[in-house]
Amino acid sequence: MTESTAKQPARRGRIFPERTLPPEELARRKAEDEVFYRRCREIFERVRPDLIKEHYGWYIAVEPNSGDYLIDADRMQAHKKALEKYPNTDHCVFCFNETGTTGTI
């Protein structure tokens, strides 16, 4: 076998090191995301027993600041409805099933 004489230069570090977030900022964002998810999940768990019977397999988009939710048979349509009604806030989408998950692994 013959070896190649041309070598690739070794990459070291990040492409944009100035855009690296400090660990404290990453931890703060993770904690905020967890609080947001728990607030959404709380609303979902409150309404799931009533709605799962007639809407099994449908999707619910929850906006936790208002406590409002929107449902649709299609996941993307539920997401779009939430974006139309609340364009400047975050929301979370769940599925009316046993676990609330919306996708597969």
SULURSUL-V500652 format. One record per helix or strand. SS is the DSSP state (A for helix, B for strand). FROM is the first residue (numbers start at 1). LEN is the number of residues. Records with the same first field share a line. If there is no record, write none. Layout:
SS: FROM-LEN + FROM-LEN
//
This chain:
A: 17-3 + 23-29 + 75-11
B: 59-5 + 68-5 + 92-4
//
